[in-house]
Amino acid sequence: MEILKVKFKSLKMALKKLDEILKILKETEKDSFFYKPIRDGTIKRFEYTIDSFWKFINIYLEIEKGVVFNGTSPKEILKAALKNKLINDDEYLSLFNAVSDRNITSHIYNENIAKNVVKNIFNYYQVILNIVNRIDLY
């Protein structure tokens, strides 16, 4: 159970850091010299947050629901979370897209991809936050 709390605390910290930079990004003019570095930092914080999220869900499902995984891909874990009613259909779809966006941003840097992904991060953040608030271990 201790590992679950550690992972949960790490996830909450990642969400806090993502929230901080999303607020800064929202207030930064797109033609500002600072916009692109802030946007790219937002994408990096998103990558860390989505990784923290699915890894927490993996451990949560194992400890709290007794779900044993053959593999540990994020998309398999999301399917298990849906099957075990930890997330709903809409959340599953959003998180599936978040994992796909995360995979794209971590392997290729492309200006158009960055522009598109950063638009979605606001929604992904809210979905993850809602789930974390529902699970709240503290």
HUNORSUL-V820098 format. One record per backbone hydrogen bond with DSSP energy under -0.5 kcal/mol. CO is the residue of the C=O (numbers start at 1). NH is the residue of the N-H. E is the energy in kcal/mol with one decimal. If there is no record, write none. Layout:
CO;NH;E, CO;NH;E
//
This chain:
1;5;-1.8, 2;6;-2.3, 3;7;-2.6, 4;8;-2.3, 5;9;-2.5, 6;10;-2.2, 7;11;-2.4, 8;12;-2.6, 9;13;-2.0, 10;14;-2.3, 11;15;-2.5, 12;16;-2.1, 13;17;-2.5, 14;18;-2.5, 15;19;-2.7, 16;20;-2.2, 17;21;-1.9, 18;22;-2.4, 19;23;-2.0, 20;24;-1.6, 21;25;-2.9, 22;26;-2.4, 23;27;-1.2, 24;28;-0.8, 25;28;-1.0, 29;32;-1.7, 32;35;-1.0, 32;36;-0.5, 34;38;-2.1, 35;39;-3.1, 36;40;-2.8, 37;41;-2.1, 38;42;-2.2, 39;43;-2.1, 40;44;-2.0, 41;45;-2.4, 42;46;-2.4, 43;47;-2.5, 44;48;-2.1, 45;49;-2.4, 46;50;-2.9, 47;51;-1.9, 48;52;-2.5, 49;53;-2.6, 50;54;-2.4, 51;55;-1.9, 52;56;-2.1, 53;57;-2.7, 54;58;-2.2, 55;59;-1.9, 56;60;-3.1, 57;61;-2.9, 58;62;-1.9, 59;63;-2.8, 60;64;-2.9, 60;65;-0.7, 61;65;-1.1, 61;67;-2.2, 62;66;-0.6, 73;77;-2.1, 74;78;-2.3, 75;79;-1.9, 76;80;-2.1, 77;81;-2.2, 78;82;-2.2, 79;83;-2.7, 80;84;-2.1, 81;86;-2.9, 81;87;-1.1, 82;85;-1.8, 88;92;-2.7, 89;93;-2.3, 90;94;-2.3, 91;95;-3.0, 92;96;-2.9, 93;97;-2.2, 94;98;-2.1, 95;99;-2.6, 96;100;-2.0, 97;101;-2.8, 98;102;-2.6, 99;103;-2.3, 100;104;-2.0, 101;105;-2.5, 102;106;-1.8, 103;107;-0.8, 104;107;-0.7, 104;108;-1.9, 108;110;-0.6, 110;114;-2.7, 111;115;-2.3, 112;116;-2.2, 113;117;-3.1, 114;118;-2.3, 115;119;-0.9, 116;120;-1.0, 117;120;-0.7, 117;121;-1.3, 118;122;-0.6, 120;124;-2.3, 121;125;-2.8, 122;126;-1.7, 123;127;-2.4, 124;128;-2.5, 125;129;-2.7, 126;130;-2.4, 127;131;-1.9, 128;132;-2.7, 129;133;-2.6, 130;134;-1.5, 131;135;-2.1, 132;136;-2.4
//
